Amino acid sequence: MTKLLEWLLGVSLVLAAWAVVSFDLLEQRLPQSYREAAWPMPLYLLVSFGCYSLGTVGYRVATFNDCDEASAELLGQIQEAKQDLRKKGLKI
Amino acid sequence: MATGVDQAVGMSLVVFSLLLFTYYSVWVIILPFMDSDHILHTYFLPREYSVILPGIAAVILLLCIGAFTAVIMWKNRKPKKVD
């Protein structure tokens, strides 16, 4: 059983469960409020995934560390490299 | 720690996504179980909009991505070389 088949099986099981609840395919006669809450579920999962992604991106932007020492070191190394290449004839 | 604008933008994104998630969750999951004369219903649009608004947002997102791609490709077109 490949990973693709496993995922497809899982997704189709979830979709089948959703369809049975939303459209009352098994004549369960569930209360209307359950059906109303279950019907937008795929869209709700998509929206919450989007919110989670947005929140994670925002959080990582806010907590990204500036590394001042590394930045200074890198600039120094760039200067060194430029001087070295100029000595060897490359025009910068 | 990232400073200044970075922190402000990041934190506002986090707060915005939390607010959006909470509002949408209450709208989709909790409201159907409240009686129709509950005061909470006055804060939320009719339920059809809970499907229409994300649909419109998705269309706008795709439009923006398409427009951005088109602009970039337009700027990078090179005239054909004449041999």
Backbone of each chain as nested JSON, in Angstrom:
{
  "chains": [
    {"id": "A", "residues": [
      {"number": 1, "name": "MET", "atoms": {"N": [0.868, -1.199, 0.0], "CA": [0.0, 0.0, 0.0], "C": [0.893, 1.233, 0.0]}},
      {"number": 2, "name": "THR", "atoms": {"N": [0.883, 1.973, -1.088], "CA": [1.747, 3.154, -1.147], "C": [1.156, 4.275, -0.297]}},
      {"number": 3, "name": "LYS", "atoms": {"N": [2.033, 5.295, -0.063], "CA": [1.575, 6.423, 0.752], "C": [0.414, 7.138, 0.073]}},
      {"number": 4, "name": "LEU", "atoms": {"N": [0.49, 7.255, -1.257], "CA": [-0.582, 7.94, -1.978], "C": [-1.902, 7.222, -1.758]}},
      {"number": 5, "name": "LEU", "atoms": {"N": [-1.873, 5.877, -1.877], "CA": [-3.108, 5.122, -1.677], "C": [-3.619, 5.287, -0.247]}},
      {"number": 6, "name": "GLU", "atoms": {"N": [-2.695, 5.28, 0.728], "CA": [-3.129, 5.465, 2.109], "C": [-3.832, 6.796, 2.292]}},
      {"number": 7, "name": "TRP", "atoms": {"N": [-3.205, 7.869, 1.747], "CA": [-3.809, 9.197, 1.888], "C": [-5.164, 9.26, 1.201]}},
      {"number": 8, "name": "LEU", "atoms": {"N": [-5.232, 8.689, -0.034], "CA": [-6.502, 8.734, -0.755], "C": [-7.583, 7.987, 0.022]}},
      {"number": 9, "name": "LEU", "atoms": {"N": [-7.199, 6.836, 0.605], "CA": [-8.169, 6.076, 1.395], "C": [-8.662, 6.894, 2.58]}},
      {"number": 10, "name": "GLY", "atoms": {"N": [-7.728, 7.501, 3.303], "CA": [-8.11, 8.318, 4.459], "C": [-9.019, 9.467, 4.065]}},
      {"number": 11, "name": "VAL", "atoms": {"N": [-8.611, 10.177, 2.975], "CA": [-9.414, 11.337, 2.543], "C": [-10.803, 10.887, 2.123]}},
      {"number": 12, "name": "SER", "atoms": {"N": [-10.903, 9.757, 1.398], "CA": [-12.235, 9.343, 0.941], "C": [-13.096, 8.86, 2.103]}},
      {"number": 13, "name": "LEU", "atoms": {"N": [-12.479, 8.273, 3.134], "CA": [-13.261, 7.89, 4.313], "C": [-13.847, 9.115, 4.995]}},
      {"number": 14, "name": "VAL", "atoms": {"N": [-12.97, 10.147, 5.16], "CA": [-13.449, 11.37, 5.818], "C": [-14.554, 12.012, 4.984]}},
      {"number": 15, "name": "LEU", "atoms": {"N": [-14.337, 12.072, 3.652], "CA": [-15.349, 12.673, 2.776], "C": [-16.666, 11.905, 2.858]}},
      {"number": 16, "name": "ALA", "atoms": {"N": [-16.565, 10.562, 2.899], "CA": [-17.791, 9.766, 2.983], "C": [-18.528, 10.054, 4.282]}},
      {"number": 17, "name": "ALA", "atoms": {"N": [-17.79, 10.118, 5.399], "CA": [-18.44, 10.417, 6.674], "C": [-19.118, 11.785, 6.617]}},
      {"number": 18, "name": "TRP", "atoms": {"N": [-18.42, 12.774, 6.017], "CA": [-18.995, 14.111, 5.908], "C": [-20.269, 14.103, 5.074]}},
      {"number": 19, "name": "ALA", "atoms": {"N": [-20.223, 13.369, 3.925], "CA": [-21.394, 13.349, 3.037], "C": [-22.582, 12.69, 3.721]}},
      {"number": 20, "name": "VAL", "atoms": {"N": [-22.302, 11.599, 4.455], "CA": [-23.397, 10.902, 5.139], "C": [-24.072, 11.817, 6.144]}},
      {"number": 21, "name": "VAL", "atoms": {"N": [-23.25, 12.583, 6.898], "CA": [-23.852, 13.461, 7.911], "C": [-24.532, 14.659, 7.259]}},
      {"number": 22, "name": "SER", "atoms": {"N": [-23.858, 15.274, 6.249], "CA": [-24.396, 16.516, 5.676], "C": [-25.675, 16.287, 4.904]}},
      {"number": 23, "name": "PHE", "atoms": {"N": [-25.692, 15.236, 4.089], "CA": [-26.828, 15.07, 3.188], "C": [-27.777, 13.978, 3.649]}},
      {"number": 24, "name": "ASP", "atoms": {"N": [-27.547, 13.447, 4.878], "CA": [-28.475, 12.491, 5.477], "C": [-28.659, 11.281, 4.56]}},
      {"number": 25, "name": "LEU", "atoms": {"N": [-27.538, 10.707, 4.074], "CA": [-27.636, 9.637, 3.091], "C": [-28.14, 8.34, 3.703]}},
      {"number": 26, "name": "LEU", "atoms": {"N": [-27.968, 8.164, 5.032], "CA": [-28.393, 6.92, 5.653], "C": [-29.73, 7.086, 6.374]}},
      {"number": 27, "name": "GLU", "atoms": {"N": [-30.435, 8.178, 6.074], "CA": [-31.753, 8.419, 6.677], "C": [-31.691, 8.366, 8.19]}},
      {"number": 28, "name": "GLN", "atoms": {"N": [-30.656, 9.014, 8.755], "CA": [-30.486, 8.978, 10.2], "C": [-31.452, 9.923, 10.907]}},
      {"number": 29, "name": "ARG", "atoms": {"N": [-31.972, 10.892, 10.172], "CA": [-32.853, 11.904, 10.733], "C": [-32.18, 12.623, 11.901]}},
      {"number": 30, "name": "LEU", "atoms": {"N": [-30.9, 13.023, 11.684], "CA": [-30.206, 13.8, 12.71], "C": [-30.9, 15.158, 12.867]}},
      {"number": 31, "name": "PRO", "atoms": {"N": [-30.743, 15.78, 14.064], "CA": [-31.333, 17.112, 14.227], "C": [-30.743, 18.082, 13.212]}},
      {"number": 32, "name": "GLN", "atoms": {"N": [-31.555, 19.045, 12.789], "CA": [-31.14, 19.978, 11.742], "C": [-29.871, 20.727, 12.119]}},
      {"number": 33, "name": "SER", "atoms": {"N": [-29.698, 21.039, 13.434], "CA": [-28.539, 21.846, 13.826], "C": [-27.234, 21.085, 13.589]}},
      {"number": 34, "name": "TYR", "atoms": {"N": [-27.242, 19.739, 13.775], "CA": [-26.025, 18.964, 13.511], "C": [-25.674, 19.02, 12.042]}},
      {"number": 35, "name": "ARG", "atoms": {"N": [-26.695, 18.875, 11.181], "CA": [-26.428, 18.915, 9.749], "C": [-25.919, 20.287, 9.335]}},
      {"number": 36, "name": "GLU", "atoms": {"N": [-26.53, 21.329, 9.914], "CA": [-26.098, 22.699, 9.586], "C": [-24.678, 22.966, 10.009]}},
      {"number": 37, "name": "ALA", "atoms": {"N": [-24.269, 22.365, 11.14], "CA": [-22.893, 22.578, 11.603], "C": [-21.914, 21.749, 10.794]}},
      {"number": 38, "name": "ALA", "atoms": {"N": [-22.324, 20.548, 10.337], "CA": [-21.387, 19.652, 9.649], "C": [-21.171, 20.033, 8.201]}},
      {"number": 39, "name": "TRP", "atoms": {"N": [-22.178, 20.646, 7.583], "CA": [-22.093, 20.859, 6.138], "C": [-20.906, 21.7, 5.668]}},
      {"number": 40, "name": "PRO", "atoms": {"N": [-20.577, 22.863, 6.342], "CA": [-19.429, 23.623, 5.824], "C": [-18.08, 23.097, 6.307]}},
      {"number": 41, "name": "MET", "atoms": {"N": [-18.003, 21.886, 6.84], "CA": [-16.773, 21.398, 7.449], "C": [-15.538, 21.459, 6.538]}},
      {"number": 42, "name": "PRO", "atoms": {"N": [-15.591, 21.004, 5.283], "CA": [-14.364, 21.086, 4.466], "C": [-13.868, 22.529, 4.34]}},
      {"number": 43, "name": "LEU", "atoms": {"N": [-14.804, 23.452, 4.101], "CA": [-14.411, 24.859, 3.984], "C": [-13.851, 25.372, 5.311]}},
      {"number": 44, "name": "TYR", "atoms": {"N": [-14.468, 24.93, 6.424], "CA": [-14.008, 25.379, 7.735], "C": [-12.592, 24.903, 7.993]}},
      {"number": 45, "name": "LEU", "atoms": {"N": [-12.298, 23.641, 7.625], "CA": [-10.943, 23.122, 7.82], "C": [-9.949, 23.906, 6.978]}},
      {"number": 46, "name": "LEU", "atoms": {"N": [-10.355, 24.251, 5.75], "CA": [-9.472, 25.037, 4.895], "C": [-9.193, 26.405, 5.509]}},
      {"number": 47, "name": "VAL", "atoms": {"N": [-10.252, 27.073, 5.979], "CA": [-10.081, 28.407, 6.567], "C": [-9.214, 28.327, 7.818]}},
      {"number": 48, "name": "SER", "atoms": {"N": [-9.418, 27.305, 8.652], "CA": [-8.608, 27.234, 9.867], "C": [-7.159, 26.894, 9.543]}},
      {"number": 49, "name": "PHE", "atoms": {"N": [-6.931, 26.084, 8.475], "CA": [-5.551, 25.852, 8.057], "C": [-4.898, 27.143, 7.594]}},
      {"number": 50, "name": "GLY", "atoms": {"N": [-5.662, 27.963, 6.836], "CA": [-5.14, 29.252, 6.403], "C": [-4.812, 30.155, 7.577]}},
      {"number": 51, "name": "CYS", "atoms": {"N": [-5.706, 30.177, 8.586], "CA": [-5.462, 31.001, 9.778], "C": [-4.221, 30.525, 10.515]}},
      {"number": 52, "name": "TYR", "atoms": {"N": [-4.067, 29.2, 10.616], "CA": [-2.899, 28.654, 11.3], "C": [-1.623, 29.042, 10.569]}},
      {"number": 53, "name": "SER", "atoms": {"N": [-1.641, 28.941, 9.22], "CA": [-0.453, 29.307, 8.444], "C": [-0.123, 30.778, 8.651]}},
      {"number": 54, "name": "LEU", "atoms": {"N": [-1.162, 31.634, 8.559], "CA": [-0.941, 33.073, 8.718], "C": [-0.366, 33.382, 10.09]}},
      {"number": 55, "name": "GLY", "atoms": {"N": [-0.949, 32.746, 11.125], "CA": [-0.477, 32.992, 12.484], "C": [0.953, 32.534, 12.681]}},
      {"number": 56, "name": "THR", "atoms": {"N": [1.294, 31.356, 12.114], "CA": [2.661, 30.85, 12.254], "C": [3.655, 31.773, 11.563]}},
      {"number": 57, "name": "VAL", "atoms": {"N": [3.298, 32.222, 10.34], "CA": [4.196, 33.136, 9.628], "C": [4.397, 34.413, 10.431]}},
      {"number": 58, "name": "GLY", "atoms": {"N": [3.287, 34.982, 10.942], "CA": [3.377, 36.218, 11.718], "C": [4.225, 36.038, 12.962]}},
      {"number": 59, "name": "TYR", "atoms": {"N": [4.03, 34.905, 13.655], "CA": [4.789, 34.664, 14.88], "C": [6.269, 34.538, 14.581]}},
      {"number": 60, "name": "ARG", "atoms": {"N": [6.597, 33.816, 13.489], "CA": [8.024, 33.634, 13.188], "C": [8.652, 34.934, 12.701]}},
      {"number": 61, "name": "VAL", "atoms": {"N": [7.858, 35.789, 12.022], "CA": [8.392, 37.105, 11.655], "C": [8.695, 37.915, 12.903]}},
      {"number": 62, "name": "ALA", "atoms": {"N": [7.802, 37.86, 13.883], "CA": [7.976, 38.681, 15.081], "C": [9.12, 38.192, 15.943]}},
      {"number": 63, "name": "THR", "atoms": {"N": [9.428, 36.867, 15.923], "CA": [10.438, 36.362, 16.84], "C": [11.745, 36.019, 16.132]}},
      {"number": 64, "name": "PHE", "atoms": {"N": [11.884, 36.485, 14.87], "CA": [13.114, 36.162, 14.151], "C": [14.28, 36.921, 14.768]}},
      {"number": 65, "name": "ASN", "atoms": {"N": [15.382, 36.205, 15.038], "CA": [16.499, 36.846, 15.724], "C": [17.417, 37.564, 14.762]}},
      {"number": 66, "name": "ASP", "atoms": {"N": [17.72, 38.813, 15.081], "CA": [18.817, 39.481, 14.382], "C": [20.118, 38.949, 14.942]}},
      {"number": 67, "name": "CYS", "atoms": {"N": [21.069, 38.594, 14.081], "CA": [22.364, 38.183, 14.609], "C": [23.382, 39.238, 14.235]}},
      {"number": 68, "name": "ASP", "atoms": {"N": [23.617, 40.185, 15.169], "CA": [24.46, 41.328, 14.835], "C": [25.899, 40.924, 14.607]}},
      {"number": 69, "name": "GLU", "atoms": {"N": [26.412, 40.005, 15.488], "CA": [27.817, 39.612, 15.333], "C": [28.044, 38.952, 13.995]}},
      {"number": 70, "name": "ALA", "atoms": {"N": [27.139, 38.027, 13.651], "CA": [27.318, 37.316, 12.388], "C": [27.262, 38.287, 11.232]}},
      {"number": 71, "name": "SER", "atoms": {"N": [26.378, 39.294, 11.34], "CA": [26.264, 40.275, 10.26], "C": [27.557, 41.055, 10.099]}},
      {"number": 72, "name": "ALA", "atoms": {"N": [28.146, 41.505, 11.23], "CA": [29.413, 42.255, 11.16], "C": [30.516, 41.384, 10.593]}},
      {"number": 73, "name": "GLU", "atoms": {"N": [30.545, 40.124, 11.063], "CA": [31.573, 39.197, 10.574], "C": [31.452, 38.997, 9.071]}},
      {"number": 74, "name": "LEU", "atoms": {"N": [30.208, 38.844, 8.621], "CA": [29.987, 38.608, 7.198], "C": [30.435, 39.81, 6.377]}},
      {"number": 75, "name": "LEU", "atoms": {"N": [30.11, 41.035, 6.836], "CA": [30.529, 42.226, 6.103], "C": [32.044, 42.322, 6.042]}},
      {"number": 76, "name": "GLY", "atoms": {"N": [32.703, 41.976, 7.166], "CA": [34.157, 41.978, 7.168], "C": [34.718, 40.999, 6.158]}},
      {"number": 77, "name": "GLN", "atoms": {"N": [34.105, 39.805, 6.112], "CA": [34.585, 38.797, 5.169], "C": [34.378, 39.239, 3.733]}},
      {"number": 78, "name": "ILE", "atoms": {"N": [33.264, 39.961, 3.478], "CA": [33.03, 40.462, 2.122], "C": [34.112, 41.449, 1.731]}},
      {"number": 79, "name": "GLN", "atoms": {"N": [34.467, 42.354, 2.657], "CA": [35.535, 43.315, 2.368], "C": [36.839, 42.614, 2.064]}},
      {"number": 80, "name": "GLU", "atoms": {"N": [37.183, 41.624, 2.916], "CA": [38.411, 40.844, 2.69], "C": [38.425, 40.232, 1.307]}},
      {"number": 81, "name": "ALA", "atoms": {"N": [37.295, 39.597, 0.947], "CA": [37.231, 38.904, -0.34], "C": [37.401, 39.898, -1.48]}},
      {"number": 82, "name": "LYS", "atoms": {"N": [36.754, 41.093, -1.343], "CA": [36.861, 42.095, -2.41], "C": [38.3, 42.526, -2.586]}},
      {"number": 83, "name": "GLN", "atoms": {"N": [39.014, 42.813, -1.438], "CA": [40.404, 43.251, -1.556], "C": [41.248, 42.172, -2.198]}},
      {"number": 84, "name": "ASP", "atoms": {"N": [41.01, 40.936, -1.774], "CA": [41.783, 39.824, -2.297], "C": [41.606, 39.714, -3.813]}},
      {"number": 85, "name": "LEU", "atoms": {"N": [40.364, 39.812, -4.264], "CA": [40.107, 39.678, -5.701], "C": [40.657, 40.867, -6.455]}},
      {"number": 86, "name": "ARG", "atoms": {"N": [40.619, 42.078, -5.86], "CA": [41.175, 43.248, -6.548], "C": [42.658, 43.07, -6.763]}},
      {"number": 87, "name": "LYS", "atoms": {"N": [43.333, 42.532, -5.724], "CA": [44.776, 42.301, -5.873], "C": [45.043, 41.368, -7.022]}},
      {"number": 88, "name": "LYS", "atoms": {"N": [44.146, 40.393, -7.196], "CA": [44.395, 39.397, -8.244], "C": [43.902, 39.876, -9.593]}},
      {"number": 89, "name": "GLY", "atoms": {"N": [43.407, 41.097, -9.675], "CA": [43.139, 41.66, -10.992], "C": [41.675, 41.798, -11.36]}},
      {"number": 90, "name": "LEU", "atoms": {"N": [40.754, 41.243, -10.56], "CA": [39.34, 41.328, -10.928], "C": [38.83, 42.727, -10.611]}},
      {"number": 91, "name": "LYS", "atoms": {"N": [38.128, 43.364, -11.526], "CA": [37.615, 44.705, -11.257], "C": [36.275, 44.597, -10.546]}},
      {"number": 92, "name": "ILE", "atoms": {"N": [36.164, 45.239, -9.355], "CA": [34.894, 45.184, -8.629], "C": [34.326, 46.587, -8.575]}}
    ]},
    {"id": "B", "residues": [
      {"number": 1, "name": "MET", "atoms": {"N": [15.983, 39.35, 19.256], "CA": [14.577, 39.47, 18.826], "C": [14.48, 40.441, 17.666]}},
      {"number": 2, "name": "ALA", "atoms": {"N": [13.622, 40.16, 16.751], "CA": [13.356, 41.117, 15.674], "C": [12.778, 42.392, 16.282]}},
      {"number": 3, "name": "THR", "atoms": {"N": [13.04, 43.514, 15.656], "CA": [12.663, 44.765, 16.31], "C": [11.662, 45.538, 15.475]}},
      {"number": 4, "name": "GLY", "atoms": {"N": [11.055, 46.51, 16.13], "CA": [10.294, 47.559, 15.465], "C": [9.173, 47.042, 14.593]}},
      {"number": 5, "name": "VAL", "atoms": {"N": [9.263, 47.398, 13.324], "CA": [8.165, 47.103, 12.392], "C": [7.93, 45.612, 12.284]}},
      {"number": 6, "name": "ASP", "atoms": {"N": [9.027, 44.831, 12.265], "CA": [8.902, 43.372, 12.158], "C": [8.019, 42.81, 13.249]}},
      {"number": 7, "name": "GLN", "atoms": {"N": [8.31, 43.22, 14.498], "CA": [7.525, 42.698, 15.613], "C": [6.077, 43.127, 15.502]}},
      {"number": 8, "name": "ALA", "atoms": {"N": [5.867, 44.431, 15.132], "CA": [4.497, 44.937, 15.041], "C": [3.717, 44.161, 13.981]}},
      {"number": 9, "name": "VAL", "atoms": {"N": [4.324, 44.001, 12.798], "CA": [3.627, 43.297, 11.72], "C": [3.345, 41.857, 12.117]}},
      {"number": 10, "name": "GLY", "atoms": {"N": [4.368, 41.181, 12.685], "CA": [4.2, 39.781, 13.07], "C": [3.095, 39.604, 14.084]}},
      {"number": 11, "name": "MET", "atoms": {"N": [3.127, 40.429, 15.131], "CA": [2.113, 40.289, 16.175], "C": [0.726, 40.626, 15.648]}},
      {"number": 12, "name": "SER", "atoms": {"N": [0.636, 41.632, 14.761], "CA": [-0.7, 41.949, 14.232], "C": [-1.224, 40.81, 13.374]}},
      {"number": 13, "name": "LEU", "atoms": {"N": [-0.335, 40.127, 12.634], "CA": [-0.766, 38.964, 11.868], "C": [-1.302, 37.878, 12.788]}},
      {"number": 14, "name": "VAL", "atoms": {"N": [-0.588, 37.634, 13.91], "CA": [-1.017, 36.596, 14.847], "C": [-2.389, 36.934, 15.412]}},
      {"number": 15, "name": "VAL", "atoms": {"N": [-2.549, 38.185, 15.864], "CA": [-3.826, 38.593, 16.46], "C": [-4.945, 38.494, 15.428]}},
      {"number": 16, "name": "PHE", "atoms": {"N": [-4.661, 38.958, 14.206], "CA": [-5.68, 38.904, 13.161], "C": [-6.107, 37.474, 12.89]}},
      {"number": 17, "name": "SER", "atoms": {"N": [-5.13, 36.557, 12.794], "CA": [-5.502, 35.183, 12.48], "C": [-6.284, 34.546, 13.628]}},
      {"number": 18, "name": "LEU", "atoms": {"N": [-5.938, 34.89, 14.879], "CA": [-6.69, 34.348, 16.01], "C": [-8.133, 34.857, 16.006]}},
      {"number": 19, "name": "LEU", "atoms": {"N": [-8.284, 36.189, 15.749], "CA": [-9.629, 36.754, 15.714], "C": [-10.462, 36.095, 14.626]}},
      {"number": 20, "name": "LEU", "atoms": {"N": [-9.855, 35.981, 13.418], "CA": [-10.573, 35.386, 12.295], "C": [-10.993, 33.963, 12.615]}},
      {"number": 21, "name": "PHE", "atoms": {"N": [-10.058, 33.188, 13.215], "CA": [-10.369, 31.8, 13.534], "C": [-11.515, 31.712, 14.536]}},
      {"number": 22, "name": "THR", "atoms": {"N": [-11.463, 32.542, 15.579], "CA": [-12.515, 32.487, 16.6], "C": [-13.866, 32.869, 16.007]}},
      {"number": 23, "name": "TYR", "atoms": {"N": [-13.892, 33.995, 15.261], "CA": [-15.156, 34.433, 14.662], "C": [-15.722, 33.352, 13.759]}},
      {"number": 24, "name": "TYR", "atoms": {"N": [-14.882, 32.787, 12.888], "CA": [-15.376, 31.803, 11.931], "C": [-15.827, 30.544, 12.646]}},
      {"number": 25, "name": "SER", "atoms": {"N": [-15.101, 30.143, 13.71], "CA": [-15.506, 28.943, 14.443], "C": [-16.865, 29.125, 15.082]}},
      {"number": 26, "name": "VAL", "atoms": {"N": [-17.06, 30.269, 15.76], "CA": [-18.365, 30.495, 16.377], "C": [-19.446, 30.506, 15.307]}},
      {"number": 27, "name": "TRP", "atoms": {"N": [-19.157, 31.179, 14.192], "CA": [-20.146, 31.323, 13.113], "C": [-20.586, 29.961, 12.599]}},
      {"number": 28, "name": "VAL", "atoms": {"N": [-19.586, 29.064, 12.327], "CA": [-19.894, 27.809, 11.651], "C": [-20.339, 26.726, 12.63]}},
      {"number": 29, "name": "ILE", "atoms": {"N": [-19.673, 26.645, 13.802], "CA": [-19.893, 25.478, 14.651], "C": [-20.869, 25.76, 15.792]}},
      {"number": 30, "name": "ILE", "atoms": {"N": [-20.771, 26.944, 16.402], "CA": [-21.53, 27.15, 17.625], "C": [-22.923, 27.705, 17.343]}},
      {"number": 31, "name": "LEU", "atoms": {"N": [-23.022, 28.62, 16.335], "CA": [-24.319, 29.26, 16.092], "C": [-25.461, 28.3, 15.786]}},
      {"number": 32, "name": "PRO", "atoms": {"N": [-25.231, 27.209, 14.988], "CA": [-26.378, 26.331, 14.71], "C": [-27.024, 25.759, 15.966]}},
      {"number": 33, "name": "PHE", "atoms": {"N": [-26.268, 25.69, 17.077], "CA": [-26.824, 25.093, 18.282], "C": [-27.472, 26.116, 19.205]}},
      {"number": 34, "name": "MET", "atoms": {"N": [-27.421, 27.413, 18.815], "CA": [-28.079, 28.433, 19.633], "C": [-29.5, 28.635, 19.118]}},
      {"number": 35, "name": "ASP", "atoms": {"N": [-30.421, 28.941, 20.046], "CA": [-31.786, 29.261, 19.62], "C": [-31.772, 30.488, 18.735]}},
      {"number": 36, "name": "SER", "atoms": {"N": [-32.712, 30.534, 17.801], "CA": [-32.659, 31.622, 16.82], "C": [-32.98, 32.987, 17.416]}},
      {"number": 37, "name": "ASP", "atoms": {"N": [-33.444, 33.049, 18.674], "CA": [-33.658, 34.378, 19.254], "C": [-32.562, 34.737, 20.246]}},
      {"number": 38, "name": "HIS", "atoms": {"N": [-31.445, 33.974, 20.246], "CA": [-30.314, 34.29, 21.115], "C": [-29.647, 35.576, 20.643]}},
      {"number": 39, "name": "ILE", "atoms": {"N": [-29.161, 36.387, 21.589], "CA": [-28.601, 37.695, 21.232], "C": [-27.354, 37.545, 20.371]}},
      {"number": 40, "name": "LEU", "atoms": {"N": [-26.645, 36.393, 20.494], "CA": [-25.392, 36.22, 19.756], "C": [-25.59, 36.34, 18.251]}},
      {"number": 41, "name": "HIS", "atoms": {"N": [-26.795, 35.939, 17.779], "CA": [-27.028, 35.948, 16.339], "C": [-26.924, 37.338, 15.727]}},
      {"number": 42, "name": "THR", "atoms": {"N": [-27.146, 38.391, 16.578], "CA": [-27.103, 39.748, 16.017], "C": [-25.7, 40.159, 15.606]}},
      {"number": 43, "name": "TYR", "atoms": {"N": [-24.673, 39.457, 16.137], "CA": [-23.314, 39.851, 15.786], "C": [-22.811, 39.176, 14.526]}},
      {"number": 44, "name": "PHE", "atoms": {"N": [-23.594, 38.248, 13.995], "CA": [-23.102, 37.474, 12.86], "C": [-24.016, 37.643, 11.663]}},
      {"number": 45, "name": "LEU", "atoms": {"N": [-23.384, 37.634, 10.466], "CA": [-24.151, 37.71, 9.229], "C": [-24.923, 36.413, 9.023]}},
      {"number": 46, "name": "PRO", "atoms": {"N": [-25.9, 36.407, 8.103], "CA": [-26.592, 35.152, 7.789], "C": [-25.619, 34.07, 7.326]}},
      {"number": 47, "name": "ARG", "atoms": {"N": [-25.969, 32.806, 7.542], "CA": [-25.002, 31.724, 7.366], "C": [-24.522, 31.532, 5.93]}},
      {"number": 48, "name": "GLU", "atoms": {"N": [-25.344, 31.991, 4.948], "CA": [-24.878, 31.814, 3.572], "C": [-23.542, 32.51, 3.379]}},
      {"number": 49, "name": "TYR", "atoms": {"N": [-23.371, 33.669, 4.065], "CA": [-22.142, 34.424, 3.891], "C": [-20.923, 33.683, 4.41]}},
      {"number": 50, "name": "SER", "atoms": {"N": [-21.118, 32.709, 5.319], "CA": [-19.953, 31.993, 5.828], "C": [-19.342, 31.106, 4.755]}},
      {"number": 51, "name": "VAL", "atoms": {"N": [-20.072, 30.87, 3.665], "CA": [-19.502, 30.138, 2.534], "C": [-19.076, 31.11, 1.437]}},
      {"number": 52, "name": "ILE", "atoms": {"N": [-19.903, 32.168, 1.232], "CA": [-19.636, 33.09, 0.125], "C": [-18.374, 33.899, 0.374]}},
      {"number": 53, "name": "LEU", "atoms": {"N": [-18.21, 34.426, 1.619], "CA": [-17.066, 35.311, 1.875], "C": [-15.722, 34.619, 1.705]}},
      {"number": 54, "name": "PRO", "atoms": {"N": [-15.504, 33.391, 2.244], "CA": [-14.235, 32.727, 1.942], "C": [-14.064, 32.453, 0.455]}},
      {"number": 55, "name": "GLY", "atoms": {"N": [-15.17, 32.163, -0.255], "CA": [-15.078, 31.959, -1.696], "C": [-14.563, 33.2, -2.397]}},
      {"number": 56, "name": "ILE", "atoms": {"N": [-15.13, 34.371, -2.032], "CA": [-14.681, 35.629, -2.634], "C": [-13.227, 35.886, -2.292]}},
      {"number": 57, "name": "ALA", "atoms": {"N": [-12.854, 35.616, -1.016], "CA": [-11.458, 35.825, -0.61], "C": [-10.517, 34.953, -1.43]}},
      {"number": 58, "name": "ALA", "atoms": {"N": [-10.927, 33.694, -1.685], "CA": [-10.079, 32.805, -2.479], "C": [-9.935, 33.331, -3.895]}},
      {"number": 59, "name": "VAL", "atoms": {"N": [-11.036, 33.813, -4.479], "CA": [-10.964, 34.356, -5.84], "C": [-10.033, 35.557, -5.888]}},
      {"number": 60, "name": "ILE", "atoms": {"N": [-10.152, 36.455, -4.881], "CA": [-9.288, 37.643, -4.855], "C": [-7.834, 37.227, -4.724]}},
      {"number": 61, "name": "LEU", "atoms": {"N": [-7.578, 36.222, -3.871], "CA": [-6.199, 35.747, -3.703], "C": [-5.633, 35.239, -5.015]}},
      {"number": 62, "name": "LEU", "atoms": {"N": [-6.428, 34.412, -5.724], "CA": [-5.946, 33.887, -6.996], "C": [-5.714, 35.008, -7.998]}},
      {"number": 63, "name": "LEU", "atoms": {"N": [-6.614, 36.026, -7.999], "CA": [-6.431, 37.167, -8.897], "C": [-5.124, 37.889, -8.606]}},
      {"number": 64, "name": "CYS", "atoms": {"N": [-4.837, 38.099, -7.309], "CA": [-3.604, 38.814, -6.946], "C": [-2.386, 38.018, -7.396]}},
      {"number": 65, "name": "ILE", "atoms": {"N": [-2.415, 36.689, -7.142], "CA": [-1.266, 35.878, -7.546], "C": [-1.094, 35.931, -9.055]}},
      {"number": 66, "name": "GLY", "atoms": {"N": [-2.207, 35.813, -9.799], "CA": [-2.134, 35.864, -11.255], "C": [-1.623, 37.198, -11.759]}},
      {"number": 67, "name": "ALA", "atoms": {"N": [-2.112, 38.298, -11.152], "CA": [-1.678, 39.624, -11.588], "C": [-0.191, 39.815, -11.314]}},
      {"number": 68, "name": "PHE", "atoms": {"N": [0.25, 39.385, -10.124], "CA": [1.663, 39.498, -9.778], "C": [2.527, 38.733, -10.773]}},
      {"number": 69, "name": "THR", "atoms": {"N": [2.121, 37.469, -11.066], "CA": [2.873, 36.667, -12.024], "C": [2.912, 37.35, -13.383]}},
      {"number": 70, "name": "ALA", "atoms": {"N": [1.753, 37.887, -13.824], "CA": [1.698, 38.532, -15.136], "C": [2.629, 39.734, -15.195]}},
      {"number": 71, "name": "VAL", "atoms": {"N": [2.636, 40.554, -14.117], "CA": [3.495, 41.744, -14.11], "C": [4.96, 41.339, -14.194]}},
      {"number": 72, "name": "ILE", "atoms": {"N": [5.335, 40.332, -13.396], "CA": [6.731, 39.898, -13.401], "C": [7.127, 39.357, -14.762]}},
      {"number": 73, "name": "MET", "atoms": {"N": [6.259, 38.537, -15.366], "CA": [6.594, 37.979, -16.668], "C": [6.657, 39.068, -17.728]}},
      {"number": 74, "name": "TRP", "atoms": {"N": [5.767, 40.074, -17.606], "CA": [5.793, 41.171, -18.582], "C": [7.093, 41.943, -18.485]}},
      {"number": 75, "name": "LYS", "atoms": {"N": [7.553, 42.203, -17.248], "CA": [8.784, 42.974, -17.095], "C": [9.983, 42.207, -17.619]}},
      {"number": 76, "name": "ASN", "atoms": {"N": [9.929, 40.857, -17.561], "CA": [11.104, 40.064, -17.92], "C": [11.117, 39.605, -19.355]}},
      {"number": 77, "name": "ARG", "atoms": {"N": [10.184, 40.11, -20.177], "CA": [10.213, 39.618, -21.552], "C": [11.407, 40.236, -22.269]}},
      {"number": 78, "name": "LYS", "atoms": {"N": [12.113, 39.385, -23.051], "CA": [13.267, 39.882, -23.791], "C": [12.906, 39.894, -25.269]}},
      {"number": 79, "name": "PRO", "atoms": {"N": [13.342, 40.92, -25.982], "CA": [13.082, 40.93, -27.431], "C": [13.852, 39.794, -28.097]}},
      {"number": 80, "name": "LYS", "atoms": {"N": [13.259, 39.226, -29.135], "CA": [13.924, 38.102, -29.795], "C": [15.2, 38.599, -30.471]}},
      {"number": 81, "name": "LYS", "atoms": {"N": [16.252, 37.77, -30.37], "CA": [17.504, 38.171, -31.009], "C": [17.391, 37.973, -32.514]}},
      {"number": 82, "name": "VAL", "atoms": {"N": [17.977, 38.922, -33.285], "CA": [17.96, 38.795, -34.752], "C": [19.331, 38.319, -35.182]}},
      {"number": 83, "name": "ASP", "atoms": {"N": [19.408, 37.115, -35.778], "CA": [20.724, 36.577, -36.187], "C": [21.158, 37.145, -37.519]}}
    ]}
  ]
}
